Amino acid sequence: MTEPLEKRLEKAMAELQAAQEAMARTERELRQASFAVLSSNRAVRATVGPQGELTGIEFLENKYRDMSPQELAASVLEAAGAARVKMNRHVMKAMAPFTEPSSDVPELKGFEVDWERIFGPEVLRDDDEDTARGAGHGPGWRDALDEDGED
């Protein structure tokens, strides 16, 4: 026997309100997120903010003094690009629940997002090292460098 329309509408409205509250929490969380990545030669650490914008560059252990301008530029670009990709992946993971269909209300199908078109193909590659850095957040928000014992 099918559920009365009134009951289905009530469920849909409750799910919509829960989704709106979850989206607001996710937006607040994302506004506080940042990622820091160390270049492969460990000479540069770049930090990006919630929209992938570069918010910090650190030159570590005076390694830049022995680098050519081209090497230093490459290290900065590498670290900044990797940090941006990590932020994009974090946004993608945070928004994933909103793309899935509702289990309680079959009429709410979720929405499709072409993450590759938005962020580029690198966002879809596997990366087990995704961790974010933000004030007052739990282990999921640690800077990957904290795990290396540096900082």
VMD Tcl script that builds the backbone (N, CA, C; Angstrom):
set m [mol new atoms 453]
animate dup $m
set s [atomselect $m all]
$s set {name element resname resid chain x y z} {
  {N N MET 1 A 0.848 -1.187 0.000}
  {CA C MET 1 A 0.000 0.000 0.000}
  {C C MET 1 A 0.888 1.245 0.000}
  {N N THR 2 A 0.561 2.211 -0.808}
  {CA C THR 2 A 1.375 3.408 -0.916}
  {C C THR 2 A 1.064 4.383 0.206}
  {N N GLU 3 A 2.039 5.149 0.519}
  {CA C GLU 3 A 1.933 6.132 1.584}
  {C C GLU 3 A 1.088 7.313 1.108}
  {N N PRO 4 A 0.268 7.878 1.989}
  {CA C PRO 4 A -0.537 9.041 1.579}
  {C C PRO 4 A 0.358 10.207 1.147}
  {N N LEU 5 A -0.144 10.995 0.217}
  {CA C LEU 5 A 0.595 12.124 -0.319}
  {C C LEU 5 A 1.035 13.076 0.791}
  {N N GLU 6 A 0.168 13.327 1.745}
  {CA C GLU 6 A 0.490 14.229 2.848}
  {C C GLU 6 A 1.720 13.751 3.624}
  {N N LYS 7 A 1.777 12.466 3.902}
  {CA C LYS 7 A 2.898 11.881 4.639}
  {C C LYS 7 A 4.190 11.969 3.821}
  {N N ARG 8 A 4.098 11.705 2.530}
  {CA C ARG 8 A 5.278 11.781 1.658}
  {C C ARG 8 A 5.788 13.211 1.569}
  {N N LEU 9 A 4.860 14.165 1.488}
  {CA C LEU 9 A 5.236 15.570 1.441}
  {C C LEU 9 A 5.900 15.996 2.751}
  {N N GLU 10 A 5.367 15.536 3.851}
  {CA C GLU 10 A 5.945 15.832 5.170}
  {C C GLU 10 A 7.381 15.295 5.263}
  {N N LYS 11 A 7.587 14.073 4.799}
  {CA C LYS 11 A 8.934 13.479 4.791}
  {C C LYS 11 A 9.887 14.274 3.910}
  {N N ALA 12 A 9.392 14.654 2.743}
  {CA C ALA 12 A 10.226 15.403 1.806}
  {C C ALA 12 A 10.624 16.758 2.396}
  {N N MET 13 A 9.680 17.433 3.049}
  {CA C MET 13 A 9.969 18.730 3.662}
  {C C MET 13 A 10.979 18.577 4.803}
  {N N ALA 14 A 10.833 17.519 5.599}
  {CA C ALA 14 A 11.779 17.278 6.690}
  {C C ALA 14 A 13.174 16.993 6.134}
  {N N GLU 15 A 13.243 16.213 5.077}
  {CA C GLU 15 A 14.543 15.916 4.469}
  {C C GLU 15 A 15.148 17.163 3.848}
  {N N LEU 16 A 14.337 17.979 3.233}
  {CA C LEU 16 A 14.828 19.227 2.654}
  {C C LEU 16 A 15.405 20.137 3.740}
  {N N GLN 17 A 14.709 20.248 4.857}
  {CA C GLN 17 A 15.202 21.085 5.955}
  {C C GLN 17 A 16.516 20.520 6.507}
  {N N ALA 18 A 16.592 19.208 6.666}
  {CA C ALA 18 A 17.830 18.583 7.154}
  {C C ALA 18 A 18.968 18.818 6.167}
  {N N ALA 19 A 18.667 18.748 4.876}
  {CA C ALA 19 A 19.693 18.981 3.855}
  {C C ALA 19 A 20.161 20.433 3.882}
  {N N GLN 20 A 19.242 21.363 4.075}
  {CA C GLN 20 A 19.613 22.777 4.145}
  {C C GLN 20 A 20.507 23.039 5.357}
  {N N GLU 21 A 20.191 22.435 6.492}
  {CA C GLU 21 A 21.013 22.589 7.697}
  {C C GLU 21 A 22.392 21.961 7.489}
  {N N ALA 22 A 22.432 20.793 6.863}
  {CA C ALA 22 A 23.710 20.126 6.596}
  {C C ALA 22 A 24.546 20.950 5.615}
  {N N MET 23 A 23.913 21.529 4.621}
  {CA C MET 23 A 24.629 22.366 3.655}
  {C C MET 23 A 25.207 23.596 4.350}
  {N N ALA 24 A 24.455 24.200 5.242}
  {CA C ALA 24 A 24.956 25.374 5.971}
  {C C ALA 24 A 26.162 24.992 6.833}
  {N N ARG 25 A 26.109 23.836 7.501}
  {CA C ARG 25 A 27.260 23.362 8.303}
  {C C ARG 25 A 28.466 23.116 7.402}
  {N N THR 26 A 28.224 22.491 6.260}
  {CA C THR 26 A 29.314 22.194 5.332}
  {C C THR 26 A 29.937 23.478 4.816}
  {N N GLU 27 A 29.122 24.453 4.482}
  {CA C GLU 27 A 29.652 25.738 4.006}
  {C C GLU 27 A 30.495 26.411 5.089}
  {N N ARG 28 A 30.036 26.396 6.334}
  {CA C ARG 28 A 30.818 26.990 7.432}
  {C C ARG 28 A 32.160 26.278 7.574}
  {N N GLU 29 A 32.124 24.946 7.510}
  {CA C GLU 29 A 33.352 24.149 7.621}
  {C C GLU 29 A 34.310 24.474 6.479}
  {N N LEU 30 A 33.801 24.528 5.276}
  {CA C LEU 30 A 34.656 24.783 4.122}
  {C C LEU 30 A 35.259 26.185 4.155}
  {N N ARG 31 A 34.529 27.161 4.686}
  {CA C ARG 31 A 35.080 28.519 4.774}
  {C C ARG 31 A 36.298 28.578 5.688}
  {N N GLN 32 A 36.419 27.623 6.613}
  {CA C GLN 32 A 37.541 27.592 7.556}
  {C C GLN 32 A 38.691 26.698 7.088}
  {N N ALA 33 A 38.509 25.971 6.026}
  {CA C ALA 33 A 39.490 24.970 5.599}
  {C C ALA 33 A 40.690 25.616 4.918}
  {N N SER 34 A 41.823 24.963 5.083}
  {CA C SER 34 A 43.022 25.322 4.326}
  {C C SER 34 A 43.892 24.078 4.220}
  {N N PHE 35 A 44.732 24.063 3.221}
  {CA C PHE 35 A 45.649 22.941 3.032}
  {C C PHE 35 A 47.044 23.476 2.817}
  {N N ALA 36 A 48.014 22.820 3.440}
  {CA C ALA 36 A 49.421 23.157 3.251}
  {C C ALA 36 A 50.126 21.930 2.694}
  {N N VAL 37 A 50.961 22.146 1.684}
  {CA C VAL 37 A 51.683 21.051 1.046}
  {C C VAL 37 A 53.145 21.449 0.899}
  {N N LEU 38 A 53.987 20.479 1.137}
  {CA C LEU 38 A 55.420 20.637 1.007}
  {C C LEU 38 A 55.841 20.208 -0.389}
  {N N SER 39 A 56.713 20.972 -1.019}
  {CA C SER 39 A 57.216 20.583 -2.341}
  {C C SER 39 A 58.037 19.306 -2.208}
  {N N SER 40 A 58.213 18.599 -3.305}
  {CA C SER 40 A 58.913 17.317 -3.261}
  {C C SER 40 A 60.366 17.464 -2.813}
  {N N ASN 41 A 60.966 18.614 -3.053}
  {CA C ASN 41 A 62.343 18.817 -2.589}
  {C C ASN 41 A 62.397 19.392 -1.169}
  {N N ARG 42 A 61.231 19.538 -0.550}
  {CA C ARG 42 A 61.075 19.997 0.831}
  {C C ARG 42 A 61.642 21.403 1.063}
  {N N ALA 43 A 61.652 22.202 0.015}
  {CA C ALA 43 A 62.173 23.559 0.118}
  {C C ALA 43 A 61.067 24.593 0.339}
  {N N VAL 44 A 59.836 24.260 -0.075}
  {CA C VAL 44 A 58.735 25.217 -0.053}
  {C C VAL 44 A 57.485 24.555 0.511}
  {N N ARG 45 A 56.770 25.298 1.353}
  {CA C ARG 45 A 55.446 24.874 1.800}
  {C C ARG 45 A 54.466 25.951 1.342}
  {N N ALA 46 A 53.443 25.530 0.608}
  {CA C ALA 46 A 52.413 26.449 0.129}
  {C C ALA 46 A 51.098 26.114 0.819}
  {N N THR 47 A 50.360 27.139 1.186}
  {CA C THR 47 A 49.055 26.978 1.830}
  {C C THR 47 A 48.004 27.657 0.970}
  {N N VAL 48 A 46.883 26.963 0.785}
  {CA C VAL 48 A 45.757 27.541 0.045}
  {C C VAL 48 A 44.544 27.616 0.951}
  {N N GLY 49 A 43.679 28.572 0.648}
  {CA C GLY 49 A 42.448 28.765 1.395}
  {C C GLY 49 A 41.286 28.026 0.773}
  {N N PRO 50 A 40.091 28.301 1.271}
  {CA C PRO 50 A 38.909 27.528 0.888}
  {C C PRO 50 A 38.524 27.608 -0.580}
  {N N GLN 51 A 38.955 28.616 -1.291}
  {CA C GLN 51 A 38.632 28.701 -2.709}
  {C C GLN 51 A 39.849 28.378 -3.571}
  {N N GLY 52 A 40.845 27.746 -2.959}
  {CA C GLY 52 A 42.043 27.370 -3.682}
  {C C GLY 52 A 43.031 28.515 -3.840}
  {N N GLU 53 A 42.731 29.648 -3.201}
  {CA C GLU 53 A 43.611 30.808 -3.322}
  {C C GLU 53 A 44.864 30.601 -2.470}
  {N N LEU 54 A 45.986 31.061 -2.957}
  {CA C LEU 54 A 47.253 30.947 -2.254}
  {C C LEU 54 A 47.219 31.897 -1.055}
  {N N THR 55 A 47.403 31.348 0.146}
  {CA C THR 55 A 47.347 32.180 1.352}
  {C C THR 55 A 48.682 32.238 2.083}
  {N N GLY 56 A 49.622 31.387 1.685}
  {CA C GLY 56 A 50.919 31.434 2.339}
  {C C GLY 56 A 51.976 30.659 1.585}
  {N N ILE 57 A 53.201 31.169 1.650}
  {CA C ILE 57 A 54.371 30.499 1.086}
  {C C ILE 57 A 55.459 30.568 2.147}
  {N N GLU 58 A 56.062 29.422 2.424}
  {CA C GLU 58 A 57.199 29.382 3.343}
  {C C GLU 58 A 58.380 28.757 2.619}
  {N N PHE 59 A 59.532 29.376 2.783}
  {CA C PHE 59 A 60.774 28.839 2.240}
  {C C PHE 59 A 61.498 28.193 3.412}
  {N N LEU 60 A 61.686 26.901 3.339}
  {CA C LEU 60 A 62.142 26.124 4.484}
  {C C LEU 60 A 63.651 25.909 4.489}
  {N N GLU 61 A 64.216 26.021 5.658}
  {CA C GLU 61 A 65.624 25.699 5.917}
  {C C GLU 61 A 66.596 26.362 4.956}
  {N N ASN 62 A 66.269 27.550 4.490}
  {CA C ASN 62 A 67.146 28.300 3.584}
  {C C ASN 62 A 67.565 27.519 2.341}
  {N N LYS 63 A 66.808 26.489 1.981}
  {CA C LYS 63 A 67.146 25.713 0.782}
  {C C LYS 63 A 67.063 26.553 -0.480}
  {N N TYR 64 A 66.246 27.589 -0.449}
  {CA C TYR 64 A 66.080 28.434 -1.628}
  {C C TYR 64 A 67.390 29.119 -2.022}
  {N N ARG 65 A 68.295 29.300 -1.080}
  {CA C ARG 65 A 69.560 29.992 -1.358}
  {C C ARG 65 A 70.427 29.223 -2.361}
  {N N ASP 66 A 70.268 27.898 -2.389}
  {CA C ASP 66 A 71.062 27.068 -3.299}
  {C C ASP 66 A 70.304 26.708 -4.569}
  {N N MET 67 A 69.149 27.333 -4.773}
  {CA C MET 67 A 68.321 27.000 -5.928}
  {C C MET 67 A 68.388 28.115 -6.968}
  {N N SER 68 A 68.279 27.729 -8.218}
  {CA C SER 68 A 68.163 28.740 -9.272}
  {C C SER 68 A 66.755 29.332 -9.188}
  {N N PRO 69 A 66.552 30.504 -9.775}
  {CA C PRO 69 A 65.196 31.078 -9.782}
  {C C PRO 69 A 64.169 30.134 -10.400}
  {N N GLN 70 A 64.563 29.404 -11.438}
  {CA C GLN 70 A 63.643 28.476 -12.094}
  {C C GLN 70 A 63.288 27.313 -11.165}
  {N N GLU 71 A 64.270 26.808 -10.429}
  {CA C GLU 71 A 64.009 25.706 -9.491}
  {C C GLU 71 A 63.085 26.165 -8.370}
  {N N LEU 72 A 63.337 27.357 -7.860}
  {CA C LEU 72 A 62.491 27.887 -6.790}
  {C C LEU 72 A 61.066 28.104 -7.297}
  {N N ALA 73 A 60.939 28.682 -8.481}
  {CA C ALA 73 A 59.604 28.893 -9.055}
  {C C ALA 73 A 58.883 27.562 -9.242}
  {N N ALA 74 A 59.603 26.557 -9.732}
  {CA C ALA 74 A 58.990 25.235 -9.933}
  {C C ALA 74 A 58.532 24.643 -8.606}
  {N N SER 75 A 59.317 24.814 -7.548}
  {CA C SER 75 A 58.938 24.297 -6.229}
  {C C SER 75 A 57.695 24.993 -5.696}
  {N N VAL 76 A 57.637 26.313 -5.882}
  {CA C VAL 76 A 56.459 27.069 -5.438}
  {C C VAL 76 A 55.224 26.606 -6.204}
  {N N LEU 77 A 55.338 26.501 -7.517}
  {CA C LEU 77 A 54.194 26.081 -8.332}
  {C C LEU 77 A 53.757 24.654 -7.997}
  {N N GLU 78 A 54.715 23.769 -7.782}
  {CA C GLU 78 A 54.389 22.383 -7.429}
  {C C GLU 78 A 53.605 22.321 -6.123}
  {N N ALA 79 A 54.133 22.981 -5.093}
  {CA C ALA 79 A 53.475 22.936 -3.782}
  {C C ALA 79 A 52.099 23.603 -3.830}
  {N N ALA 80 A 52.008 24.762 -4.486}
  {CA C ALA 80 A 50.727 25.472 -4.576}
  {C C ALA 80 A 49.704 24.657 -5.364}
  {N N GLY 81 A 50.134 24.049 -6.449}
  {CA C GLY 81 A 49.222 23.225 -7.251}
  {C C GLY 81 A 48.722 22.012 -6.487}
  {N N ALA 82 A 49.622 21.366 -5.760}
  {CA C ALA 82 A 49.224 20.185 -4.973}
  {C C ALA 82 A 48.273 20.579 -3.845}
  {N N ALA 83 A 48.514 21.715 -3.217}
  {CA C ALA 83 A 47.620 22.177 -2.150}
  {C C ALA 83 A 46.238 22.502 -2.714}
  {N N ARG 84 A 46.211 23.117 -3.879}
  {CA C ARG 84 A 44.926 23.437 -4.525}
  {C C ARG 84 A 44.144 22.170 -4.847}
  {N N VAL 85 A 44.836 21.146 -5.351}
  {CA C VAL 85 A 44.172 19.878 -5.662}
  {C C VAL 85 A 43.613 19.257 -4.391}
  {N N LYS 86 A 44.368 19.305 -3.299}
  {CA C LYS 86 A 43.877 18.758 -2.025}
  {C C LYS 86 A 42.625 19.501 -1.564}
  {N N MET 87 A 42.618 20.819 -1.711}
  {CA C MET 87 A 41.434 21.589 -1.327}
  {C C MET 87 A 40.254 21.208 -2.219}
  {N N ASN 88 A 40.497 21.083 -3.512}
  {CA C ASN 88 A 39.411 20.703 -4.428}
  {C C ASN 88 A 38.834 19.344 -4.046}
  {N N ARG 89 A 39.701 18.398 -3.719}
  {CA C ARG 89 A 39.228 17.072 -3.304}
  {C C ARG 89 A 38.430 17.157 -2.013}
  {N N HIS 90 A 38.869 18.001 -1.114}
  {CA C HIS 90 A 38.148 18.165 0.151}
  {C C HIS 90 A 36.743 18.720 -0.097}
  {N N VAL 91 A 36.641 19.696 -0.969}
  {CA C VAL 91 A 35.331 20.257 -1.326}
  {C C VAL 91 A 34.462 19.173 -1.951}
  {N N MET 92 A 35.049 18.412 -2.849}
  {CA C MET 92 A 34.312 17.345 -3.520}
  {C C MET 92 A 33.774 16.328 -2.508}
  {N N LYS 93 A 34.611 15.911 -1.564}
  {CA C LYS 93 A 34.184 14.945 -0.546}
  {C C LYS 93 A 33.128 15.535 0.383}
  {N N ALA 94 A 33.293 16.813 0.742}
  {CA C ALA 94 A 32.323 17.452 1.635}
  {C C ALA 94 A 30.957 17.595 0.977}
  {N N MET 95 A 30.951 17.801 -0.340}
  {CA C MET 95 A 29.696 18.000 -1.056}
  {C C MET 95 A 29.069 16.696 -1.541}
  {N N ALA 96 A 29.810 15.603 -1.499}
  {CA C ALA 96 A 29.315 14.317 -2.018}
  {C C ALA 96 A 27.961 13.900 -1.452}
  {N N PRO 97 A 27.708 14.049 -0.147}
  {CA C PRO 97 A 26.396 13.616 0.362}
  {C C PRO 97 A 25.209 14.321 -0.292}
  {N N PHE 98 A 25.427 15.528 -0.794}
  {CA C PHE 98 A 24.336 16.279 -1.409}
  {C C PHE 98 A 24.083 15.850 -2.846}
  {N N THR 99 A 24.960 15.041 -3.385}
  {CA C THR 99 A 24.796 14.569 -4.758}
  {C C THR 99 A 24.092 13.218 -4.814}
  {N N GLU 100 A 23.903 12.601 -3.659}
  {CA C GLU 100 A 23.324 11.257 -3.607}
  {C C GLU 100 A 21.805 11.317 -3.482}
  {N N PRO 101 A 21.118 10.338 -4.026}
  {CA C PRO 101 A 19.652 10.309 -3.898}
  {C C PRO 101 A 19.230 10.039 -2.457}
  {N N SER 102 A 18.026 10.463 -2.141}
  {CA C SER 102 A 17.467 10.250 -0.809}
  {C C SER 102 A 17.004 8.809 -0.644}
  {N N SER 103 A 17.333 8.224 0.489}
  {CA C SER 103 A 16.855 6.864 0.741}
  {C C SER 103 A 15.413 6.875 1.255}
  {N N ASP 104 A 15.014 7.972 1.901}
  {CA C ASP 104 A 13.660 8.063 2.456}
  {C C ASP 104 A 12.634 8.615 1.469}
  {N N VAL 105 A 13.102 9.482 0.574}
  {CA C VAL 105 A 12.187 10.121 -0.369}
  {C C VAL 105 A 12.722 9.875 -1.774}
  {N N PRO 106 A 12.244 8.819 -2.439}
  {CA C PRO 106 A 12.774 8.446 -3.747}
  {C C PRO 106 A 12.676 9.547 -4.804}
  {N N GLU 107 A 11.753 10.479 -4.626}
  {CA C GLU 107 A 11.605 11.564 -5.593}
  {C C GLU 107 A 12.788 12.538 -5.557}
  {N N LEU 108 A 13.528 12.566 -4.437}
  {CA C LEU 108 A 14.691 13.441 -4.310}
  {C C LEU 108 A 15.911 12.674 -4.812}
  {N N LYS 109 A 16.299 12.959 -6.038}
  {CA C LYS 109 A 17.326 12.171 -6.723}
  {C C LYS 109 A 18.749 12.624 -6.447}
  {N N GLY 110 A 18.959 13.738 -5.775}
  {CA C GLY 110 A 20.309 14.274 -5.646}
  {C C GLY 110 A 20.649 15.001 -6.931}
  {N N PHE 111 A 21.895 15.423 -7.079}
  {CA C PHE 111 A 22.263 16.091 -8.321}
  {C C PHE 111 A 23.631 15.615 -8.767}
  {N N GLU 112 A 23.823 15.675 -10.070}
  {CA C GLU 112 A 25.097 15.252 -10.650}
  {C C GLU 112 A 26.035 16.440 -10.724}
  {N N VAL 113 A 27.296 16.184 -10.409}
  {CA C VAL 113 A 28.315 17.219 -10.509}
  {C C VAL 113 A 29.466 16.650 -11.325}
  {N N ASP 114 A 29.893 17.395 -12.312}
  {CA C ASP 114 A 31.047 16.998 -13.110}
  {C C ASP 114 A 32.287 17.617 -12.465}
  {N N TRP 115 A 32.808 16.925 -11.447}
  {CA C TRP 115 A 33.951 17.428 -10.676}
  {C C TRP 115 A 35.165 17.648 -11.573}
  {N N GLU 116 A 35.351 16.778 -12.537}
  {CA C GLU 116 A 36.494 16.918 -13.439}
  {C C GLU 116 A 36.400 18.219 -14.239}
  {N N ARG 117 A 35.211 18.556 -14.669}
  {CA C ARG 117 A 35.026 19.793 -15.428}
  {C C ARG 117 A 35.235 21.014 -14.535}
  {N N ILE 118 A 34.830 20.923 -13.282}
  {CA C ILE 118 A 34.969 22.051 -12.356}
  {C C ILE 118 A 36.418 22.230 -11.904}
  {N N PHE 119 A 37.054 21.135 -11.470}
  {CA C PHE 119 A 38.368 21.224 -10.842}
  {C C PHE 119 A 39.521 20.702 -11.692}
  {N N GLY 120 A 39.228 19.991 -12.764}
  {CA C GLY 120 A 40.277 19.394 -13.574}
  {C C GLY 120 A 40.434 17.915 -13.255}
  {N N PRO 121 A 41.097 17.172 -14.123}
  {CA C PRO 121 A 41.169 15.713 -13.972}
  {C C PRO 121 A 41.945 15.237 -12.746}
  {N N GLU 122 A 42.889 16.037 -12.255}
  {CA C GLU 122 A 43.692 15.578 -11.118}
  {C C GLU 122 A 42.875 15.390 -9.847}
  {N N VAL 123 A 41.727 16.037 -9.759}
  {CA C VAL 123 A 40.914 15.912 -8.554}
  {C C VAL 123 A 40.332 14.492 -8.411}
  {N N LEU 124 A 40.231 13.762 -9.510}
  {CA C LEU 124 A 39.651 12.418 -9.469}
  {C C LEU 124 A 40.689 11.324 -9.233}
  {N N ARG 125 A 41.956 11.682 -9.252}
  {CA C ARG 125 A 43.003 10.690 -8.988}
  {C C ARG 125 A 43.028 10.372 -7.511}
  {N N ASP 126 A 43.406 9.144 -7.171}
  {CA C ASP 126 A 43.481 8.731 -5.770}
  {C C ASP 126 A 44.586 9.472 -5.052}
  {N N ASP 127 A 44.299 9.859 -3.816}
  {CA C ASP 127 A 45.299 10.475 -2.955}
  {C C ASP 127 A 44.921 10.150 -1.527}
  {N N ASP 128 A 45.680 9.281 -0.894}
  {CA C ASP 128 A 45.386 8.858 0.471}
  {C C ASP 128 A 45.886 9.846 1.508}
  {N N GLU 129 A 46.566 10.903 1.077}
  {CA C GLU 129 A 47.160 11.820 2.027}
  {C C GLU 129 A 46.306 13.055 2.277}
  {N N ASP 130 A 45.058 13.079 1.818}
  {CA C ASP 130 A 44.241 14.274 2.002}
  {C C ASP 130 A 43.958 14.527 3.467}
  {N N THR 131 A 44.475 15.622 3.965}
  {CA C THR 131 A 44.154 16.107 5.297}
  {C C THR 131 A 44.089 17.617 5.207}
  {N N ALA 132 A 43.211 18.213 5.952}
  {CA C ALA 132 A 43.075 19.669 5.925}
  {C C ALA 132 A 43.619 20.265 7.204}
  {N N ARG 133 A 43.841 21.546 7.151}
  {CA C ARG 133 A 44.390 22.264 8.291}
  {C C ARG 133 A 43.415 23.380 8.612}
  {N N GLY 134 A 42.886 23.375 9.819}
  {CA C GLY 134 A 41.956 24.418 10.211}
  {C C GLY 134 A 41.934 24.530 11.715}
  {N N ALA 135 A 41.643 25.701 12.192}
  {CA C ALA 135 A 41.673 25.957 13.630}
  {C C ALA 135 A 40.576 25.180 14.330}
  {N N GLY 136 A 40.961 24.445 15.352}
  {CA C GLY 136 A 40.002 23.789 16.220}
  {C C GLY 136 A 39.335 22.566 15.658}
  {N N HIS 137 A 39.814 22.016 14.566}
  {CA C HIS 137 A 39.179 20.841 13.980}
  {C C HIS 137 A 39.877 19.585 14.436}
  {N N GLY 138 A 39.190 18.469 14.316}
  {CA C GLY 138 A 39.713 17.181 14.744}
  {C C GLY 138 A 40.763 16.638 13.807}
  {N N PRO 139 A 41.082 15.373 13.956}
  {CA C PRO 139 A 42.174 14.761 13.205}
  {C C PRO 139 A 42.055 14.887 11.701}
  {N N GLY 140 A 40.872 14.954 11.162}
  {CA C GLY 140 A 40.718 15.087 9.730}
  {C C GLY 140 A 41.209 16.424 9.207}
  {N N TRP 141 A 41.481 17.340 10.095}
  {CA C TRP 141 A 41.883 18.680 9.695}
  {C C TRP 141 A 43.358 18.954 9.967}
  {N N ARG 142 A 44.126 17.924 10.308}
  {CA C ARG 142 A 45.540 18.149 10.584}
  {C C ARG 142 A 46.304 18.394 9.304}
  {N N ASP 143 A 47.313 19.206 9.428}
  {CA C ASP 143 A 48.237 19.413 8.316}
  {C C ASP 143 A 49.035 18.130 8.149}
  {N N ALA 144 A 49.198 17.676 6.930}
  {CA C ALA 144 A 49.946 16.445 6.681}
  {C C ALA 144 A 51.358 16.542 7.234}
  {N N LEU 145 A 51.871 17.736 7.355}
  {CA C LEU 145 A 53.227 17.901 7.886}
  {C C LEU 145 A 53.298 17.556 9.367}
  {N N ASP 146 A 52.200 17.736 10.099}
  {CA C ASP 146 A 52.206 17.373 11.517}
  {C C ASP 146 A 52.522 15.901 11.702}
  {N N GLU 147 A 52.086 15.086 10.782}
  {CA C GLU 147 A 52.337 13.645 10.884}
  {C C GLU 147 A 53.797 13.306 10.639}
  {N N ASP 148 A 54.513 14.196 9.923}
  {CA C ASP 148 A 55.933 13.970 9.652}
  {C C ASP 148 A 56.806 14.458 10.800}
  {N N GLY 149 A 56.193 15.109 11.788}
  {CA C GLY 149 A 56.954 15.628 12.914}
  {C C GLY 149 A 57.632 16.945 12.595}
  {N N GLU 150 A 57.251 17.593 11.510}
  {CA C GLU 150 A 57.808 18.901 11.167}
  {C C GLU 150 A 56.765 19.943 11.415}
  {N N ASP 151 A 57.233 21.168 11.628}
  {CA C ASP 151 A 56.359 22.331 11.761}
  {C C ASP 151 A 56.796 23.205 12.867}
}
mol reanalyze $m
mol bondsrecalc $m
mol representation Tube
mol addrep $m
